[in-house]
Amino acid sequence: MASPFVEDPVELGARIVRGALRRARTFRDRQNPLAFHDDHLYERYRFSAEGMTYLCQLLEPYVANATHRSRALIVPQTVCVALRYFATGTFMYIPHVSAMTCDHQCLVTSIEAKWPGSVHDSRIFRESALCHRLEQGLFSGLLVGDQGYACQPFLMTPYPDPNTRPQTAFNVALSRTRVKIEMTFGILKARFNCLRGLRVAPDRACQVVTACAVLHNVASIRRERAPPVSQQPPDVI
């Protein structure tokens, strides 16, 4: 029976049902870039919310603005701006300005990021602080290099022309060990696409490369999600 007080009771009932089923709207704090799911943050910044919070706490004494006047960026925003550039990198100029050493876990243990692309890796290493310290006996251990480096007491290189089975086996083992540095380069470039091409001043490029190496180590130590990297085959002996 129709109600004398409601023009269309069916339409009213439908509105009541729709209102009951409508989900309450939630609003994210747009000033807090960390208020997103980890998948979203990793895709954009290469770090989880926990990892980015750690970076913010680490960097706050150096990047925090003294005032919030004129809508100054807060620390998470500043960190996100930098990470977004490191993660995406849209420029297409590719200088080779650095040489890195790494360990068996693909952690960067030293980096020289101040040389132009025309300088050979062997010269960069020869004039590096790491080489000088090894020559002075301040560090113990051995480095593994390719044929572009001179064999030294602290630097193993392959036999240039192996003519015995032990020499060939040595070269194979050395190559399989040395591939870790190629893997490290691959992870760095996959994690921070800006390293695939930099069009900035040389001193700025050095800062970017060094910053990415430090962030890579932080991400690795904190076990952040690793980017997919194609496996590099060992050197051809």
BELHURA-V366824 format. One record per residue. N is the residue number from 0. PHI is phi as a letter, one per 20 degrees, with the letter a starting at -180 (none if undefined). PSI is psi in whole degrees, -180 to 180 (none if undefined). OMEGA is omega in radians with two decimals (* if undefined). Layout:
BEGIN
[[N:PHI:PSI:OMEGA] [N:PHI:PSI:OMEGA]]
END
This chain:
BEGIN
[[0:none:135:-3.12] [1:f:145:3.12] [2:e:135:3.12] [3:f:-9:-3.06] [4:d:-13:-3.10] [5:c:128:-3.10] [6:f:-43:-3.09] [7:c:88:-3.10] [8:f:-28:3.13] [9:f:-47:3.13] [10:f:-39:3.11] [11:f:-43:3.12] [12:f:-39:3.12] [13:f:-41:3.12] [14:f:-38:3.12] [15:f:-43:3.13] [16:f:-44:3.12] [17:f:-39:3.12] [18:f:-35:3.14] [19:f:-33:-3.09] [20:e:-15:-3.10] [21:f:129:3.13] [22:f:141:3.09] [23:f:135:-3.14] [24:f:139:3.08] [25:d:144:-3.10] [26:d:127:3.05] [27:e:152:3.05] [28:f:103:-3.07] [29:f:-16:3.09] [30:e:-12:3.13] [31:d:100:-3.09] [32:f:-8:3.14] [33:e:-1:-3.08] [34:e:49:3.11] [35:c:166:3.12] [36:f:151:-3.10] [37:g:-35:3.13] [38:f:-42:3.12] [39:f:-44:-3.12] [40:f:-41:-3.13] [41:f:-41:3.14] [42:f:-37:-3.07] [43:e:-35:-2.96] [44:c:-8:3.12] [45:m:15:3.08] [46:c:150:3.03] [47:f:172:3.11] [48:f:-39:3.13] [49:f:-43:3.12] [50:f:-39:3.13] [51:f:-35:3.06] [52:f:-40:3.09] [53:f:-44:3.13] [54:f:-40:3.12] [55:f:-44:3.12] [56:f:-37:-3.12] [57:f:-38:-3.01] [58:e:-11:-3.06] [59:g:-43:3.14] [60:f:-18:-3.04] [61:d:-24:-3.04] [62:d:-7:-3.10] [63:f:137:3.07] [64:e:144:-3.10] [65:f:-22:-3.11] [66:b:159:3.08] [67:d:14:3.12] [68:f:152:3.13] [69:l:32:3.11] [70:l:48:3.10] [71:f:146:-3.12] [72:f:139:3.01] [73:e:168:-3.05] [74:g:-49:3.12] [75:g:-37:3.11] [76:f:-42:3.13] [77:f:-45:3.13] [78:f:-41:-3.13] [79:f:-38:3.11] [80:g:-46:3.14] [81:f:-47:-3.12] [82:f:-36:3.13] [83:f:-40:3.10] [84:f:-46:3.14] [85:f:-38:-3.04] [86:f:-29:-3.02] [87:d:-52:3.11] [88:l:106:-3.04] [89:d:9:-3.10] [90:e:157:-2.95] [91:c:31:3.09] [92:d:132:-2.96] [93:c:87:3.03] [94:e:150:3.03] [95:d:106:-2.96] [96:c:11:-3.05] [97:b:161:2.98] [98:c:135:-3.10] [99:c:147:2.82] [100:d:155:3.11] [101:b:170:3.09] [102:d:-171:-3.06] [103:f:-14:3.12] [104:e:12:-3.13] [105:m:29:3.00] [106:e:135:3.14] [107:f:122:-3.10] [108:d:-20:3.03] [109:a:155:-3.12] [110:b:137:3.03] [111:d:110:-3.03] [112:c:50:-3.09] [113:c:13:-3.03] [114:d:146:3.04] [115:f:165:-3.07] [116:f:-17:-3.11] [117:f:-10:-3.09] [118:e:133:-3.12] [119:f:149:-3.13] [120:g:-37:-3.09] [121:f:-37:3.11] [122:f:-40:3.10] [123:g:-46:3.13] [124:f:-42:-3.08] [125:g:-32:-3.10] [126:d:10:-3.11] [127:e:158:3.08] [128:f:-35:3.14] [129:f:-45:3.14] [130:f:-44:-3.14] [131:f:-40:3.14] [132:f:-37:3.08] [133:f:-41:3.11] [134:f:-33:-3.14] [135:e:-1:3.14] [136:m:19:-3.12] [137:f:-22:3.09] [138:d:145:3.01] [139:d:158:-3.13] [140:o:180:-3.08] [141:c:145:3.00] [142:d:156:3.10] [143:d:128:-3.13] [144:c:171:3.10] [145:e:-169:-3.06] [146:f:-11:3.13] [147:f:-9:-3.12] [148:d:153:3.07] [149:e:137:3.11] [150:f:131:-3.13] [151:c:167:-3.13] [152:g:-27:-3.12] [153:d:7:-3.10] [154:c:110:3.12] [155:e:133:3.08] [156:c:160:-3.10] [157:f:158:3.00] [158:f:129:-3.11] [159:f:-36:3.14] [160:c:79:-3.11] [161:f:130:-3.13] [162:c:10:3.05] [163:c:161:3.14] [164:f:-42:3.09] [165:f:-39:3.12] [166:f:-41:3.10] [167:f:-43:3.11] [168:f:-39:3.09] [169:f:-45:3.14] [170:f:-39:3.13] [171:f:-47:3.14] [172:f:-40:3.13] [173:f:-41:-3.13] [174:f:-41:-3.14] [175:f:-28:3.07] [176:f:-42:-3.08] [177:f:-19:-3.11] [178:f:-17:3.11] [179:g:-35:-3.13] [180:f:-35:3.08] [181:f:-38:3.08] [182:f:-40:3.13] [183:f:-44:3.08] [184:g:-42:-3.13] [185:f:-43:3.12] [186:f:-43:3.12] [187:g:-48:-3.09] [188:f:-32:3.10] [189:f:-36:-3.14] [190:f:-39:-3.10] [191:c:94:-3.05] [192:f:-18:3.13] [193:f:-25:-3.13] [194:f:-12:3.09] [195:f:-11:3.11] [196:a:119:3.14] [197:c:129:3.02] [198:c:74:3.14] [199:c:170:3.11] [200:f:150:-3.09] [201:g:-43:-3.13] [202:f:-33:3.09] [203:f:-39:3.11] [204:f:-40:3.11] [205:f:-42:3.14] [206:f:-41:-3.13] [207:f:-46:-3.13] [208:f:-45:-3.13] [209:f:-42:3.13] [210:f:-41:3.14] [211:f:-37:3.10] [212:f:-41:3.12] [213:f:-45:3.13] [214:f:-37:3.07] [215:g:-45:3.13] [216:f:-42:3.11] [217:f:-46:-3.14] [218:f:-40:-3.13] [219:f:-44:-3.14] [220:f:-38:-3.13] [221:e:3:3.10] [222:l:44:2.99] [223:f:158:-3.11] [224:g:127:-3.13] [225:e:139:3.11] [226:f:153:3.08] [227:f:132:-3.12] [228:c:133:3.07] [229:f:137:-3.10] [230:f:134:3.11] [231:e:129:3.13] [232:f:153:3.07] [233:f:164:3.10] [234:g:148:3.04] [235:f:122:-3.08] [236:e:none:*]]
END
